[in-house]
Amino acid sequence: MPIFDDIKIGLGQAIDFEKGKLKAKTTTLTIVPIDRFTPEEIKKIRNSTGLTQLSFAKYMGVSVKTVEAWEAGRNHPEGTACRLLAMTKRDPSFPQKSGIVVTSAK
């Protein structure tokens, strides 16, 4: 369909909407609340990936001390770290599937 016809149809729809003859399309997005994790859950998630605390820290983009603190309950992950933990909990192979963790044979 030529671009002129697309524009003509769009203008006709805009006029019909203004006259109340046409309802506008709407999309509703729901953002799932951020999960919170206990120290035991964090360690279980890390163990399910097969990563050491050092490798898991690099994957998460935090220091090893931070992972140690999460697993000991001295500190708790926030925001983006919780989203990444949730995705990893759902799929322990997510670090590799996402390309963040790359395994190379020697």
C-alpha positions in Angstrom: 0.0 0.0 0.0 1.5 3.4 -1.0 2.4 5.7 1.9 -0.3 8.2 0.8 -3.0 5.6 1.4 -1.5 4.8 4.9 -1.6 8.5 5.8 -5.1 8.9 4.5 -6.3 5.9 6.5 -4.6 7.2 9.6 -6.1 10.7 9.2 -9.6 9.1 8.8 -9.1 7.1 12.0 -8.0 10.2 13.8 -11.1 12.1 12.7 -13.3 9.1 13.7 -11.6 9.0 17.1 -12.3 12.8 17.6 -15.9 12.3 16.7 -16.2 9.4 19.1 -16.8 6.8 16.4 -13.6 4.9 17.1 -11.9 3.9 20.4 -8.2 4.3 20.7 -6.0 1.2 21.2 -4.4 1.0 24.6 -1.7 -1.3 26.0 -1.4 -1.9 29.7 2.0 -2.9 31.1 2.3 -4.4 34.6 5.8 -4.2 36.1 6.3 -7.1 38.5 7.5 -6.1 41.9 11.2 -6.6 42.7 11.8 -9.9 44.5 13.7 -10.0 47.8 16.1 -12.8 48.6 17.3 -14.3 51.8 21.0 -15.1 52.3 20.2 -18.8 51.9 18.3 -18.2 48.6 21.2 -16.1 47.2 23.7 -18.9 48.0 21.3 -21.5 46.5 21.0 -19.4 43.3 24.8 -19.0 43.1 25.3 -22.8 43.7 22.7 -23.6 41.0 24.9 -21.7 38.4 28.0 -23.6 39.4 29.8 -20.3 39.9 32.3 -19.5 42.7 31.7 -16.4 44.8 34.4 -14.7 42.7 32.8 -15.7 39.3 29.3 -14.9 40.6 30.5 -11.4 41.8 31.9 -10.7 38.3 28.6 -11.9 36.8 26.5 -9.7 39.1 28.9 -6.7 38.6 29.7 -6.4 42.3 32.7 -7.2 44.5 33.3 -10.6 46.1 32.9 -8.9 49.5 29.4 -7.9 48.4 28.5 -11.5 47.5 30.0 -12.6 50.8 27.9 -10.0 52.7 24.7 -11.1 50.8 25.2 -14.7 51.7 26.1 -13.9 55.3 23.0 -11.6 55.7 25.1 -8.6 56.5 23.9 -6.8 53.4 21.0 -7.2 50.9 20.9 -6.8 47.1 18.8 -4.0 45.7 17.2 -3.1 42.5 18.9 -4.4 39.4 20.8 -7.0 41.4 17.5 -8.4 42.6 16.2 -8.5 39.0 19.3 -10.4 37.8 19.0 -12.8 40.8 15.4 -13.5 39.9 16.2 -14.2 36.2 19.0 -16.5 37.4 16.8 -18.3 39.9 14.2 -19.0 37.1 17.0 -20.3 34.8 20.4 -21.2 36.3 21.9 -21.3 32.8 20.9 -17.6 32.3 24.5 -16.4 32.9 25.7 -18.4 29.9 22.6 -18.0 27.7 22.8 -14.2 28.1 26.4 -14.2 27.1 27.6 -12.7 30.4 29.4 -15.8 31.4 31.4 -17.5 28.6 32.9 -20.9 29.0 35.9 -21.7 26.9 37.5 -25.1 26.6 41.3 -25.5 27.1 
